[in-house]
Amino acid sequence: MDKFLKVNLDSSRRLVMISDIHGEKELLIKLLNKVKFSDNDYLFLLGDFVGKGKDSLNTLRYIMDLSKKDNVFLIVGNCDLFFNSFANEQESIHPEAKNIAKVLKYYHALFEEMLWEIGINVEKISDFNTIIEPLYKNFGEELTFLRTLPRVIETEEFIFVHSAISGENYQNDSDYSLLRTNNFSNIASTRFKKYVVVGHYPTINYCEKIPKLNPLFNYQKNIISIDGGLNTVEYGQLNALVYDKKQFSNYYVDKLDIYQVKKDYFPYNEKVITINYMNNKVDIIEEKDEFYKCYHPYSQTFIDIDKDYIYKRNDSFYSLDTTNYHLEVIKGDFVHLIRQYENYSLVKKSGIIGYIKNECLGSKINN
C-alpha cells in the first residue's frame, strides 16, 4: 500500500474535487454530469465514499469502476475504514466501533448493506466477530480496495487529505490524525506552501453568522474545506470544487426540491447567529406552536428553533444546525426548500441558508 502518493498533473486540464459522498451514488453521478466531467479532466475524491447514506455498496462499486481511469484519484476517509476498526485493531481509527449495539443504533455503515446482500439479519448480531469471515469471503475485493487506498496525495499545487495534516512533513501522521481531525482550518498552526484540500468537517461548522455549505477558503493558511455536509447536516449538499486555469468555481447538488421565487424579499437582520456542531448547547425558554424560544449561551442570543431540531443529552438541550438568518431573494431566483412554516420558509440559495416569507415562494421546479 502506498500511503502517500505524489503525482504530476497536466496544468492545462481541469481539476474536479469532491469529498464526503456518503453513499449517494445518484447524487455523485448528477454532480459529475453538472460539471461536465470528462476524460480530459482530473477527478480527486477525498474519502467517505460510504456510510450514513442508504446506497453505500453501489456507490463504492461505482467509484471502484471510476478509479480504473488514469485521470481519477482517490484517498480514503474515516467512514471507509469503519469495518477495519472492527476487524483489525492496528487500523482502528474508530474506538467506538467495538460497541456494536451503539454502531447499529447511531450509524449506517457499509458492512450493514453487505450483510443485507448476503442475507444476514444485522439486527440479530450480538458478536461482530461472527461476521468478519463471511464479509471477507463475500466482499474481500471491496474491503481490500478501501484498506489499500492512499491517505494523502500531493501534486505540484495541492495536497489532498481527508481531514488534516500536521505540516509539510506529514509522513509520520497517524491515520487517526489524517482521517478524523475536526476543525482543521481553525487549529492548523502553519501556512502551507500548497493548497491543502480537505473534507470530513462540514463547512457550516465554521459559520457563526451566515450559514453556508459551500467550500470554505482559508487564504491565511492555504486550506480549502469542501465538505458540504451531505447526510450529516439535514440540508447538506455534495460540492464539486473545480480548478481551471488558476481559477476556482463551485457546483453542488442536494436532495431538496427547487422553487422559483415570485416576489422580492429584502429583510433586515439585526443579529445573525448560526448554531452548529461546535456551539449547539441551548436553554429552552418558552414553547411555541412550531418553535421553542431558546437562549444560546455561546452567542448570548435568544433564537426561535424548530422543535424537531432540539434534542436532549445528559440533562442538557442541544440544537441541530440552525440559524435566525433571513435571506435576500429577488423575483426569478431559484431556492432549495428545506422546511416550510406558517409564515416563513427555510430555504437554501447558492449554498446559503436562511428564511424567506412564504409569499415569496413560487412554483416548484423539477430538480
Backbone hydrogen bonds, N-H to C=O, Kabsch-Sander energy under -0.5 kcal/mol:
donor,donor_aa,acceptor,acceptor_aa,energy
3,K,1,M,-1.0
5,L,152,V,-2.5
7,V,154,E,-2.4
11,S,9,L,-0.8
13,R,10,D,-2.0
15,L,243,Y,-2.2
16,V,42,Y,-3.1
17,M,241,L,-2.5
18,I,44,F,-2.4
19,S,239,N,-0.5
20,D,47,G,-1.9
21,I,48,D,-0.6
22,H,48,D,-2.7
23,G,49,F,-2.9
24,E,21,I,-0.6
25,K,23,G,-0.5
28,L,24,E,-2.2
29,I,25,K,-2.6
30,K,26,E,-2.4
31,L,27,L,-2.5
32,L,28,L,-2.6
33,N,29,I,-2.3
34,K,30,K,-2.0
35,V,31,L,-2.1
36,K,33,N,-0.9
37,F,32,L,-2.6
41,D,38,S,-1.9
42,Y,14,R,-2.7
43,L,71,N,-2.6
44,F,16,V,-3.0
45,L,43,L,-0.5
45,L,73,F,-2.5
46,L,18,I,-2.8
46,L,44,F,-0.5
52,K,108,H,-2.8
53,G,51,G,-1.5
55,D,23,G,-1.0
59,T,55,D,-2.0
60,L,56,S,-2.9
61,R,57,L,-2.2
62,Y,58,N,-2.1
63,I,59,T,-2.4
64,M,60,L,-2.6
65,D,61,R,-1.8
66,L,62,Y,-2.3
67,S,63,I,-2.4
68,K,65,D,-1.3
69,K,66,L,-2.1
72,V,69,K,-1.3
73,F,43,L,-3.1
75,I,45,L,-2.0
76,V,150,P,-2.2
78,N,179,L,-0.6
80,D,77,G,-0.5
81,L,77,G,-0.7
81,L,78,N,-1.1
82,F,79,C,-1.1
85,S,81,L,-1.1
85,S,82,F,-0.7
86,F,82,F,-0.7
86,F,83,F,-1.4
87,A,83,F,-2.2
88,N,84,N,-2.3
91,E,88,N,-1.5
92,S,89,E,-1.7
93,I,91,E,-1.0
97,A,94,H,-2.2
98,K,95,P,-1.3
99,N,96,E,-1.5
100,I,98,K,-1.2
103,V,99,N,-2.2
104,L,100,I,-2.6
105,K,101,A,-1.2
106,Y,102,K,-2.6
107,Y,103,V,-2.4
112,E,109,A,-1.0
113,E,109,A,-0.9
113,E,110,L,-0.6
114,M,110,L,-1.8
115,L,111,F,-2.2
116,W,112,E,-2.2
117,E,113,E,-2.1
118,I,114,M,-1.3
119,G,116,W,-1.3
120,I,115,L,-2.8
121,N,119,G,-0.5
122,V,120,I,-0.8
124,K,121,N,-1.5
125,I,122,V,-1.3
130,T,127,D,-1.5
131,I,128,F,-2.0
132,I,128,F,-0.6
132,I,129,N,-0.5
133,E,129,N,-0.5
135,L,131,I,-1.8
136,Y,132,I,-2.4
137,K,133,E,-2.5
138,N,134,P,-2.1
139,F,135,L,-2.7
140,G,136,Y,-0.8
143,L,139,F,-2.6
144,T,140,G,-2.4
145,F,141,E,-2.1
146,L,142,E,-2.0
147,R,143,L,-2.2
148,T,144,T,-1.9
149,L,146,L,-1.3
151,R,3,K,-2.9
152,V,3,K,-1.7
153,I,160,F,-2.0
154,E,5,L,-2.8
155,T,158,F,-3.3
159,I,195,Y,-2.7
160,F,153,I,-3.4
161,V,197,V,-2.1
162,H,151,R,-0.6
163,S,178,L,-2.3
164,A,178,L,-1.2
170,Y,168,E,-1.1
173,D,170,Y,-2.1
178,L,174,S,-2.4
179,L,175,D,-2.3
180,R,176,Y,-2.3
181,T,177,S,-0.7
186,N,183,N,-1.0
187,I,183,N,-2.3
188,A,184,F,-2.2
192,F,190,T,-0.6
192,F,221,K,-2.0
195,Y,157,E,-2.0
196,V,222,N,-2.8
197,V,159,I,-2.8
197,V,195,Y,-0.6
198,V,196,V,-0.5
198,V,224,I,-2.6
199,G,162,H,-2.3
201,Y,199,G,-2.5
203,T,227,D,-2.4
205,N,202,P,-2.0
206,Y,203,T,-1.8
207,C,204,I,-1.6
208,E,206,Y,-0.5
213,L,351,G,-2.3
216,L,225,S,-2.8
218,N,216,L,-0.5
218,N,223,I,-3.0
219,Y,217,F,-0.8
221,K,218,N,-0.8
222,N,218,N,-1.4
223,I,218,N,-1.8
224,I,196,V,-2.9
225,S,216,L,-2.5
226,I,198,V,-2.5
228,G,226,I,-0.6
230,L,237,Q,-0.8
232,T,229,G,-2.2
233,V,229,G,-3.0
236,G,233,V,-2.3
237,Q,228,G,-2.1
238,L,253,V,-2.9
239,N,237,Q,-0.6
240,A,251,Y,-2.8
241,L,17,M,-2.5
242,V,240,A,-0.6
242,V,249,S,-3.3
243,Y,15,L,-2.9
244,D,242,V,-0.6
244,D,247,Q,-2.8
247,Q,244,D,-1.3
249,S,242,V,-1.9
251,Y,240,A,-2.0
253,V,238,L,-1.5
257,D,337,L,-0.6
258,I,365,I,-0.8
259,Y,335,V,-3.1
260,Q,363,S,-2.4
261,V,333,D,-3.2
262,K,360,C,-2.8
263,K,360,C,-0.8
265,Y,329,V,-2.8
269,N,267,P,-0.6
270,E,268,Y,-0.7
274,T,208,E,-1.6
275,I,322,T,-2.7
276,N,274,T,-0.6
279,N,276,N,-1.8
282,V,317,F,-2.5
283,D,295,Y,-2.5
285,I,293,K,-3.2
286,E,293,K,-1.8
288,K,291,F,-2.8
292,Y,305,I,-2.7
293,K,286,E,-3.0
294,C,292,Y,-0.6
294,C,303,I,-2.7
295,Y,283,D,-2.9
296,H,301,T,-3.1
299,S,296,H,-0.6
300,Q,296,H,-1.5
301,T,296,H,-1.5
303,I,294,C,-2.6
305,I,292,Y,-2.7
307,K,290,E,-1.8
309,Y,306,D,-1.7
310,I,307,K,-1.2
311,Y,318,Y,-2.6
313,R,316,S,-2.8
316,S,313,R,-1.4
317,F,282,V,-0.7
318,Y,311,Y,-2.9
319,S,280,N,-2.1
320,L,309,Y,-2.2
322,T,275,I,-2.0
324,N,273,I,-1.5
327,L,355,Y,-2.3
329,V,265,Y,-1.8
332,G,261,V,-2.8
333,D,330,I,-2.8
335,V,259,Y,-2.8
336,H,348,K,-3.0
337,L,257,D,-2.5
337,L,335,V,-0.6
338,I,346,L,-2.8
339,R,346,L,-1.6
341,Y,344,Y,-3.2
345,S,356,I,-2.9
346,L,339,R,-3.3
347,V,345,S,-0.6
347,V,354,G,-3.0
348,K,336,H,-2.1
349,K,352,I,-2.8
352,I,349,K,-2.0
353,I,211,P,-2.3
354,G,347,V,-2.3
355,Y,325,Y,-2.3
356,I,345,S,-2.2
358,N,343,N,-2.3
360,C,357,K,-1.9
361,L,358,N,-1.5
362,G,260,Q,-1.6
362,G,360,C,-0.5
365,I,258,I,-4.0
